[in-house]
Amino acid sequence: MTDATPTARPSPFDKLRQDFHAWAKATGRPADFRLLLRLILLEPGFQLALSIRLQEAAIRVPLAGRLLRRLLWYGATISTGCHIAPDARIGGGLYMPHPTGIVIGAGTVVGSHVTLFQQVTLGRREPDRAGVPSLGDHCRISAGAKVLGDIALGDHVTVGANAVVLGDIPAGHTAVGIPARILAGTAKRPDIDI
């Protein structure tokens, strides 16, 4: 019997640090102050990630936290054209290079080091049905893809452009099509970063 201690949930600022390093890796630039300044001023995808982390921090403020979070959410929604529900749980290392039209529904769980492209929808299958998707770590959701309903995507899953995912996808596989099907022979080793 081992004495296992629960792992602490990363703070919003730890997640922001992971977001920054994901952007540095994706752009091939050193993770320095110049890159941080460039991302804050010129990259809408990083600005959206920054807003998500500020919202996560704002909710911790006594009394005014909910209002502050809602104001930050509203500003991000208007300025980016994305609707990311305030109660979606999003891990660190988020990379959104083209953040236009991204929708993440209430209660959706997004793992760490996930890449989301433009027009991605993660949410309920129908408005009156319960259940939202859960994405593992290191997933890549391509442009226009829809991941809908009470389903799970394992770690290192890739979803092709414009695919409509309505069922679970095991770790390391690629799904394409409408409705999405798993491509044969696409399993990847979990230790390989996509």
C-alpha atoms as one frame of an Amber mdcrd trajectory, in Angstrom:
protein
   0.000   0.000   0.000   1.437   3.328  -1.050   0.821   6.677   0.497  -0.567
   8.536  -2.497  -1.194  12.219  -2.071  -3.642  13.935  -4.405  -2.024  16.090
  -7.033  -2.706  19.791  -6.702  -4.704  21.410  -9.461  -2.562  23.892 -11.366
  -3.312  27.543 -10.766  -4.521  29.742 -13.634  -1.063  31.272 -13.813   0.604
  27.846 -14.032  -1.756  27.061 -16.912  -0.909  30.397 -18.547   2.780  29.531
 -18.284   2.028  26.222 -20.033   0.028  28.100 -22.692   2.976  30.412 -23.297
   5.410  27.515 -23.680   3.006  25.759 -26.076   3.001  28.888 -28.234   6.789
  29.155 -28.057   7.132  25.531 -29.156   4.602  25.920 -31.975   6.208  29.085
 -33.322   9.780  27.852 -32.908  10.787  30.965 -30.981  12.550  31.186 -27.647
  10.217  31.578 -24.669  11.403  35.040 -23.692   9.886  38.417 -22.850   9.866
  39.538 -26.504   7.703  36.576 -27.484   5.404  37.133 -24.510   4.942  40.795
 -25.465   4.286  39.847 -29.098   1.708  37.238 -28.097  -0.114  39.586 -25.726
  -0.255  42.417 -28.266  -0.592  40.632 -31.615  -1.931  37.079 -31.278  -5.717
  36.758 -30.796  -5.375  33.068 -29.903  -3.012  33.805 -27.055  -5.156  36.766
 -26.004  -8.116  34.383 -25.755  -6.079  31.914 -23.684  -4.967  34.806 -21.462
  -8.592  35.835 -21.012  -9.560  32.280 -20.022  -6.819  32.229 -17.375  -7.779
  35.683 -16.082 -11.383  34.476 -15.793 -10.200  31.451 -13.800  -8.294  33.786
 -11.475 -11.121  36.333 -11.230 -13.607  33.825  -9.849 -11.386  33.520  -6.774
 -11.888  37.194  -5.895 -14.343  37.526  -2.993 -17.673  39.233  -3.702 -16.875
  40.755  -7.120 -15.314  37.649  -8.672 -18.390  36.422 -10.523 -19.107  39.829
 -12.025 -15.471  40.347 -12.989 -15.334  36.912 -14.588 -18.521  37.593 -16.550
 -17.164  40.932 -17.804 -13.909  39.283 -18.937 -15.893  36.501 -20.629 -18.133
  39.000 -22.418 -15.164  41.036 -23.659 -13.409  37.929 -24.970 -16.580  36.697
 -26.671 -17.171  40.010 -28.437 -13.540  40.611 -29.445 -12.732  37.097 -30.716
 -16.045  35.754 -31.980 -15.594  32.683 -29.782 -17.949  31.385 -27.134 -16.084
  29.555 -24.395 -18.367  28.846 -21.458 -17.013  30.152 -18.154 -17.463  26.763
 -16.491 -15.624  24.747 -19.148 -12.536  23.128 -17.595  -9.523  23.756 -19.811
  -6.045  22.440 -19.052  -2.777  24.281 -19.583  -0.833  24.349 -22.821  -3.831
  25.492 -24.878  -2.855  26.434 -28.446  -5.411  28.159 -30.701  -3.576  29.591
 -33.719  -6.740  30.823 -35.494  -9.350  31.499 -32.807 -12.384  32.392 -34.871
 -15.732  30.776 -34.182 -14.527  28.342 -31.509 -17.343  27.154 -29.246 -16.720
  25.238 -26.014 -19.906  24.412 -24.155 -20.624  24.532 -20.455 -19.079  21.678
 -18.507 -16.795  20.512 -21.310 -13.438  19.155 -20.133 -10.376  19.897 -22.267
  -7.100  18.248 -21.288  -3.610  19.732 -21.276  -1.614  20.633 -24.390  -4.629
  20.632 -26.708  -4.670  22.375 -30.098  -7.948  23.821 -31.366  -8.285  25.350
 -34.828 -10.946  27.718 -36.181 -14.652  26.856 -36.140 -14.258  23.969 -33.662
 -17.322  23.129 -31.584 -17.145  21.091 -28.371 -20.524  20.740 -26.733 -23.912
  19.085 -26.366 -25.418  17.049 -29.145 -28.826  18.657 -28.701 -29.803  21.551
 -26.426 -32.097  19.431 -24.259 -29.723  16.466 -23.867 -27.239  16.268 -21.052
 -23.643  15.298 -21.615 -20.647  17.130 -22.968 -17.364  15.893 -24.404 -14.194
  15.224 -22.486 -10.873  15.559 -24.310  -7.672  13.925 -23.145  -4.211  15.459
 -23.209  -2.336  16.294 -26.429  -5.444  16.236 -28.649  -5.538  18.091 -31.963
  -8.951  19.201 -33.226  -8.745  20.458 -36.815 -10.665  23.288 -38.467 -14.440
  22.996 -38.514 -14.584  19.797 -36.461 -17.509  19.169 -34.139 -17.197  16.955
 -31.047 -20.696  16.515 -29.674 -22.364  14.724 -26.789 -21.330  12.725 -23.764
 -18.199  11.224 -25.313 -14.530  10.870 -24.467 -11.482  11.412 -26.632  -8.381
   9.705 -25.317  -4.911  11.211 -25.138  -3.120  11.991 -28.423  -6.311  11.914
 -30.526  -6.456  13.803 -33.825  -9.788  14.860 -35.323  -9.708  15.747 -39.019
 -11.069  18.924 -40.559 -14.867  19.199 -40.623 -15.319  15.829 -38.909 -18.378
  15.298 -36.727 -17.459  13.120 -33.756 -20.445  11.459 -32.062 -18.719   8.578
 -30.272 -15.684   7.820 -28.129 -12.246   7.729 -29.734  -9.506   5.678 -28.076
  -6.122   7.168 -27.286  -3.725   7.704 -30.147  -6.218   7.390 -33.007  -7.324
   9.713 -35.810 -10.979  10.282 -36.704 -12.286  11.765 -39.963 -15.579  12.140
 -41.794 -19.243  12.793 -41.126 -20.040  11.027 -38.892 -16.434  10.528 -37.864
 -14.848   7.109 -38.177 -11.512   5.984 -36.844  -8.845   5.542 -39.493  -7.346
   2.073 -39.445  -3.723   1.860 -38.357  -3.595   5.340 -36.834  -2.782   4.376
 -33.249   0.219   6.314 -32.001   2.448   5.580 -29.102   1.314   7.686 -26.141
   4.824   8.975 -25.545   4.901  10.788 -28.899   3.765  14.407 -28.840   1.570
  15.411 -31.775
